[in-house]
Amino acid sequence: MKIIQFEWKKLWKSKAFIAILLITVALIAGLFTRNYFYQDIVKSKKIEMFQEHSSAVISPVNSDRDTLEEIGEGVDPKLEESIELGLTLYQKLQELLGAINADENLSALQLENEAYELAMQYASMNEGFRYPLTELEMKDEIKLNEELLQKELPKEDLQASIQPSVFMKQVMQLLFNTFGFFILLVVIGTPIVKEFDDHTIKLTYGLPISSHRLVLSKWLSMVLSGAIWLGLVLLAAYAVSTVLGKELANPFEYPLYTEQMTFITMGEYVTQSIFFGLFYLILLMSFFIYLSFLLKSTLVVHIVLLILFVVNFIMTSNGVIHLALPWSYQELDQAVILSETASWIGAIFSLILTGVLLLFAVLSSKRREYR
């Protein structure tokens, strides 16, 4: 226990870890402030979008009405039916705009679904008609809206929400990724690997402790520090959005599409992010410890890490990602929404690799090299 306290003192004395904690809180507060003042813009964009939908509908309807005036009523029943359906759709869109303006969120969801159903019917009757959304996109929106209506939750902009669970997802997407994990690893790990540069590692080796205790103490101090950062991110995001955001009875029931277009709730998303985020940190810290004892140079370790992080980012960005592979969780948001269910294989594999890397770190810790 004392050796872990010793490692912690070195970390806290560097002040970099305290700085990253404060910067993290400031970043989360700034993001929430941006989202808070962005709500009117979100509403305006939604209104503007459905106004465009209305314009896209009324234009061909007016054209068909002009045609009907020229040929007279009763000559083309199909044209008359198309005009009637188009006017019904246009009226439904106007009702939807009114509901959005009045902040009647649940009514707006129902009206939006009805409008999409009419739009698909109208498109099937008029081959040249192009609604702003494709049929597949409309069906996806209908499916999401039905899920929201069932849970009595308003639809949120996933990139500008003040609803607790959705805001937490945005924060995790912003921080639990290649950039966030790399910065955290450098800040936490530098005091440890720097011992090899300034040769203060000799003082540590002078202590009456075994190599495996030395390696484990450094690893545990890094894991605890990483867990503190991860916990602070989640706590700060939840606290600010709960106190200042929307008051909802069941915010963590908000549905989120997976890559397979099935739903997971925001509660499941947050739980899996915490679970796999911790396992990824455990593995990441063990890898850093191994590199430190193997390479014994701050600059070289950081360069190797940067190269590996960039290569992994390129791979995950191109879809080379699998839940059973622990390094897939470098882009945590992408990994979690990949599937409806969590992969225990990935967690078990992480633990096995962690043990192997720590064993290699112990074997790389040769006391005679520093005498």
TIDO-783731 format. One record per residue (C-alpha): residue number from 1; x, y, z. Coordinates in Angstrom, 2 decimals. Layout:
<recs>
nr;px;py;pz
NUM;X;Y;Z;
...
</recs>
This chain:
<recs>
nr;px;py;pz
1;0.00;0.00;0.00;
2;2.83;2.41;0.84;
3;4.48;1.86;-2.53;
4;1.19;2.78;-4.28;
5;1.01;5.95;-2.16;
6;4.58;6.67;-3.21;
7;3.63;6.38;-6.90;
8;0.56;8.55;-6.36;
9;2.61;11.31;-4.77;
10;4.82;11.46;-7.85;
11;1.75;11.74;-10.07;
12;0.07;14.47;-8.05;
13;3.30;16.44;-7.65;
14;3.57;16.68;-11.44;
15;0.35;18.79;-11.36;
16;-0.43;17.63;-14.90;
17;-3.03;15.16;-13.62;
18;-4.78;17.87;-11.60;
19;-4.71;20.08;-14.67;
20;-6.34;17.43;-16.87;
21;-9.08;16.90;-14.27;
22;-9.84;20.62;-14.16;
23;-9.71;20.94;-17.94;
24;-12.09;17.99;-18.24;
25;-14.64;19.59;-15.92;
26;-14.30;22.94;-17.73;
27;-14.77;21.22;-21.10;
28;-17.93;19.45;-19.93;
29;-19.34;22.67;-18.45;
30;-18.54;24.53;-21.66;
31;-20.20;21.87;-23.81;
32;-23.35;21.93;-21.70;
33;-23.46;25.75;-21.87;
34;-23.16;25.55;-25.64;
35;-25.97;22.99;-25.82;
36;-28.16;25.03;-23.46;
37;-28.01;28.15;-25.63;
38;-28.28;26.04;-28.78;
39;-31.78;24.76;-27.98;
40;-33.57;27.55;-29.86;
41;-31.35;26.87;-32.88;
42;-32.22;23.16;-32.73;
43;-35.90;24.05;-32.72;
44;-35.44;26.55;-35.58;
45;-33.57;23.97;-37.66;
46;-36.35;21.44;-37.10;
47;-38.96;23.99;-38.18;
48;-36.88;24.92;-41.21;
49;-36.52;21.26;-42.17;
50;-40.28;20.59;-42.14;
51;-40.94;23.88;-43.96;
52;-38.71;22.52;-46.72;
53;-40.74;19.30;-46.63;
54;-43.92;21.37;-47.00;
55;-42.47;23.29;-49.95;
56;-41.41;20.04;-51.61;
57;-45.01;18.79;-51.34;
58;-47.03;21.90;-52.23;
59;-45.04;22.61;-55.40;
60;-46.09;19.44;-57.31;
61;-49.59;19.70;-55.82;
62;-50.03;23.21;-57.23;
63;-48.68;22.01;-60.57;
64;-51.21;19.17;-60.61;
65;-54.01;21.59;-59.69;
66;-53.13;23.76;-62.67;
67;-53.24;20.68;-64.88;
68;-56.62;19.71;-63.43;
69;-58.03;23.16;-64.21;
70;-56.94;22.78;-67.80;
71;-58.41;19.33;-68.39;
72;-61.41;19.71;-66.09;
73;-62.67;17.64;-63.18;
74;-63.65;14.00;-63.67;
75;-61.29;13.46;-66.61;
76;-58.35;12.05;-64.58;
77;-59.52;10.49;-61.26;
78;-55.97;9.42;-60.41;
79;-54.75;13.00;-60.67;
80;-57.55;14.20;-58.42;
81;-56.72;11.50;-55.86;
82;-53.06;12.52;-55.97;
83;-53.97;16.19;-55.39;
84;-56.21;15.28;-52.45;
85;-53.49;13.12;-50.88;
86;-50.88;15.83;-51.45;
87;-53.07;18.45;-49.78;
88;-53.66;16.09;-46.85;
89;-49.91;15.61;-46.48;
90;-49.31;19.36;-46.69;
91;-51.94;19.99;-44.01;
92;-50.38;17.34;-41.79;
93;-46.99;19.02;-42.13;
94;-48.56;22.34;-41.16;
95;-50.04;20.70;-38.04;
96;-46.61;19.27;-37.28;
97;-45.03;22.73;-37.56;
98;-47.65;24.09;-35.20;
99;-46.93;21.35;-32.65;
100;-43.17;22.03;-32.84;
101;-43.74;25.76;-32.38;
102;-45.93;25.07;-29.35;
103;-43.35;22.63;-27.88;
104;-45.90;19.82;-27.94;
105;-43.17;17.20;-28.27;
106;-45.17;13.98;-28.06;
107;-47.90;15.30;-30.36;
108;-45.18;16.31;-32.81;
109;-43.81;12.75;-32.84;
110;-47.24;11.33;-33.70;
111;-47.85;13.95;-36.39;
112;-44.39;13.34;-37.84;
113;-45.14;9.63;-38.19;
114;-48.48;10.37;-39.86;
115;-46.77;12.79;-42.23;
116;-44.17;10.19;-43.21;
117;-46.85;7.57;-43.85;
118;-48.69;10.01;-46.13;
119;-45.43;11.00;-47.82;
120;-44.66;7.37;-48.69;
121;-48.18;6.94;-50.10;
122;-47.88;10.16;-52.11;
123;-44.47;9.13;-53.46;
124;-45.85;5.76;-54.58;
125;-48.58;7.53;-56.56;
126;-46.20;10.02;-58.19;
127;-43.05;8.48;-59.65;
128;-41.41;11.84;-60.31;
129;-41.98;13.11;-56.77;
130;-38.90;13.27;-54.52;
131;-39.52;13.79;-50.84;
132;-36.50;15.25;-48.91;
133;-36.14;11.92;-47.08;
134;-35.89;8.48;-48.65;
135;-38.40;5.79;-47.80;
136;-35.79;3.95;-45.72;
137;-34.96;7.10;-43.76;
138;-38.65;7.75;-43.09;
139;-39.19;4.20;-41.88;
140;-36.22;4.53;-39.52;
141;-37.62;7.80;-38.15;
142;-41.05;6.23;-37.70;
143;-39.52;3.32;-35.80;
144;-37.60;5.68;-33.52;
145;-40.62;7.91;-32.97;
146;-42.79;4.94;-32.04;
147;-40.19;3.87;-29.49;
148;-40.07;7.40;-28.06;
149;-43.88;7.60;-27.89;
150;-44.00;4.30;-26.04;
151;-41.51;5.64;-23.48;
152;-43.12;9.13;-23.50;
153;-39.82;10.83;-24.30;
154;-39.23;13.78;-26.66;
155;-36.82;13.40;-29.57;
156;-33.36;14.82;-28.92;
157;-30.58;16.17;-31.09;
158;-27.76;13.76;-30.20;
159;-25.15;16.49;-30.77;
160;-26.89;19.31;-28.88;
161;-28.99;17.95;-26.01;
162;-29.39;18.97;-22.37;
163;-31.21;15.75;-21.52;
164;-29.00;13.88;-18.95;
165;-28.48;10.55;-20.72;
166;-28.09;12.01;-24.22;
167;-25.69;14.68;-22.93;
168;-23.65;11.97;-21.19;
169;-23.40;10.10;-24.49;
170;-22.16;13.24;-26.22;
171;-19.53;13.77;-23.53;
172;-18.36;10.15;-23.70;
173;-18.20;10.36;-27.48;
174;-16.08;13.51;-27.13;
175;-13.64;12.20;-24.49;
176;-13.60;8.39;-24.57;
177;-11.78;8.13;-27.88;
178;-8.30;8.05;-29.40;
179;-7.43;11.62;-28.44;
180;-8.82;11.42;-24.90;
181;-7.23;8.10;-24.02;
182;-3.86;9.08;-25.50;
183;-3.69;12.37;-23.56;
184;-4.74;10.61;-20.35;
185;-2.11;7.91;-20.82;
186;0.66;10.44;-21.48;
187;-0.28;12.58;-18.47;
188;-0.58;9.67;-16.05;
189;2.30;7.63;-17.41;
190;4.97;10.29;-17.91;
191;5.99;10.54;-14.22;
192;6.63;6.79;-14.28;
193;8.61;6.48;-17.50;
194;10.47;9.72;-16.75;
195;12.22;7.87;-13.92;
196;14.28;6.09;-16.55;
197;15.34;9.36;-18.18;
198;16.56;11.09;-15.01;
199;17.77;7.80;-13.46;
200;15.65;8.21;-10.30;
201;14.52;4.65;-10.95;
202;17.69;3.67;-9.09;
203;16.14;5.07;-5.91;
204;13.04;2.96;-6.45;
205;15.14;-0.15;-7.02;
206;16.91;0.61;-3.77;
207;13.70;-0.09;-1.88;
208;13.25;-3.57;-0.35;
209;10.51;-4.66;-2.79;
210;10.37;-7.34;-5.45;
211;10.09;-6.63;-9.17;
212;6.52;-7.84;-9.38;
213;5.46;-5.60;-6.48;
214;7.18;-2.66;-8.16;
215;5.44;-3.27;-11.49;
216;2.04;-3.92;-9.91;
217;2.23;-0.81;-7.74;
218;2.94;1.39;-10.76;
219;0.18;-0.29;-12.73;
220;-2.37;0.00;-9.92;
221;-1.59;3.68;-9.37;
222;-2.15;4.30;-13.09;
223;-5.39;2.29;-13.14;
224;-6.75;4.14;-10.09;
225;-5.85;7.49;-11.63;
226;-7.51;6.53;-14.91;
227;-10.63;5.35;-13.06;
228;-10.77;8.69;-11.21;
229;-10.71;10.55;-14.53;
230;-13.35;8.27;-16.05;
231;-15.56;8.63;-12.97;
232;-15.15;12.40;-12.97;
233;-16.23;12.62;-16.61;
234;-19.41;10.64;-15.94;
235;-20.21;12.38;-12.66;
236;-19.66;15.88;-14.04;
237;-21.74;15.19;-17.16;
238;-24.59;13.69;-15.14;
239;-24.53;16.37;-12.44;
240;-24.61;19.40;-14.71;
241;-27.30;17.96;-17.02;
242;-29.47;16.79;-14.11;
243;-29.31;20.06;-12.20;
244;-29.57;22.43;-15.18;
245;-30.97;20.25;-17.96;
246;-34.36;18.73;-18.77;
247;-36.37;17.10;-16.02;
248;-37.58;13.74;-17.28;
249;-38.97;10.74;-15.42;
250;-36.96;8.14;-17.34;
251;-34.12;9.80;-19.32;
252;-31.99;6.63;-19.45;
253;-34.77;4.82;-21.32;
254;-34.03;6.96;-24.37;
255;-33.57;4.60;-27.38;
256;-30.40;4.60;-29.45;
257;-29.89;2.86;-32.78;
258;-27.11;0.28;-33.03;
259;-25.24;-0.51;-36.25;
260;-27.77;-3.30;-36.87;
261;-30.60;-0.73;-36.54;
262;-31.85;-2.33;-33.36;
263;-32.32;-0.35;-30.17;
264;-30.37;-0.13;-26.94;
265;-31.37;2.28;-24.21;
266;-29.11;5.09;-23.07;
267;-28.87;3.29;-19.73;
268;-27.43;0.24;-21.47;
269;-25.13;2.46;-23.50;
270;-23.74;4.20;-20.39;
271;-23.38;0.90;-18.50;
272;-21.49;-0.76;-21.36;
273;-19.31;2.33;-21.84;
274;-18.30;2.27;-18.16;
275;-17.72;-1.47;-18.23;
276;-15.60;-1.61;-21.37;
277;-13.97;1.75;-20.66;
278;-12.58;0.37;-17.40;
279;-11.39;-2.86;-19.02;
280;-9.74;-0.87;-21.80;
281;-7.99;1.38;-19.26;
282;-6.75;-1.67;-17.34;
283;-5.27;-3.10;-20.53;
284;-3.92;0.25;-21.68;
285;-2.10;0.92;-18.42;
286;-0.50;-2.54;-18.44;
287;0.70;-1.94;-22.01;
288;2.21;1.39;-20.99;
289;3.98;-0.18;-18.02;
290;5.43;-2.88;-20.28;
291;6.67;-0.33;-22.83;
292;8.21;1.77;-20.06;
293;10.28;-1.10;-18.64;
294;11.12;-2.36;-22.11;
295;12.16;0.90;-23.80;
296;13.16;3.01;-20.75;
297;12.78;6.32;-22.61;
298;9.95;8.86;-22.36;
299;10.32;10.06;-25.93;
300;10.50;6.59;-27.46;
301;7.54;5.32;-25.44;
302;5.40;8.30;-26.47;
303;6.35;7.92;-30.14;
304;5.51;4.21;-30.12;
305;2.19;4.90;-28.41;
306;1.31;7.66;-30.87;
307;2.03;5.42;-33.85;
308;-0.05;2.56;-32.41;
309;-2.93;4.88;-31.50;
310;-2.97;6.43;-34.99;
311;-2.84;3.03;-36.72;
312;-5.65;1.72;-34.53;
313;-7.71;4.87;-35.19;
314;-7.32;4.41;-38.96;
315;-8.36;0.78;-38.67;
316;-11.45;1.46;-36.55;
317;-12.41;4.40;-38.79;
318;-12.40;2.00;-41.75;
319;-14.64;-0.48;-39.98;
320;-11.93;-2.89;-38.81;
321;-13.51;-3.33;-35.42;
322;-14.76;-6.30;-33.44;
323;-16.17;-6.41;-29.92;
324;-13.97;-9.38;-29.01;
325;-10.82;-7.33;-29.69;
326;-9.98;-5.11;-26.66;
327;-8.22;-2.43;-28.74;
328;-11.49;-1.82;-30.58;
329;-12.63;0.12;-27.50;
330;-10.14;2.89;-28.26;
331;-13.16;4.44;-30.04;
332;-15.54;3.52;-27.24;
333;-18.72;5.08;-28.63;
334;-18.29;3.33;-31.97;
335;-17.66;-0.02;-30.28;
336;-20.63;0.16;-27.92;
337;-23.20;1.03;-30.60;
338;-21.82;-1.70;-32.84;
339;-24.04;-4.30;-31.22;
340;-27.18;-4.61;-29.12;
341;-25.41;-6.78;-26.54;
342;-22.03;-6.51;-24.82;
343;-19.21;-8.93;-25.62;
344;-17.86;-10.73;-22.56;
345;-15.16;-12.23;-24.77;
346;-13.62;-8.78;-25.16;
347;-13.56;-8.28;-21.38;
348;-12.00;-11.70;-20.72;
349;-9.45;-11.19;-23.49;
350;-8.54;-7.82;-21.95;
351;-7.83;-9.43;-18.59;
352;-5.72;-12.18;-20.17;
353;-3.66;-9.66;-22.17;
354;-3.27;-7.49;-19.08;
355;-1.79;-10.42;-17.16;
356;0.57;-11.28;-20.02;
357;1.77;-7.68;-20.40;
358;2.37;-7.30;-16.66;
359;4.33;-10.55;-16.66;
360;6.49;-9.25;-19.53;
361;6.96;-5.98;-17.62;
362;8.21;-7.90;-14.58;
363;10.62;-9.88;-16.75;
364;11.84;-6.63;-18.36;
365;12.54;-5.12;-14.95;
366;16.18;-6.10;-14.51;
367;17.70;-4.55;-11.39;
368;21.26;-5.15;-12.50;
369;20.82;-2.71;-15.39;
370;20.62;0.21;-12.96;
371;23.47;-0.66;-10.61;
</recs>
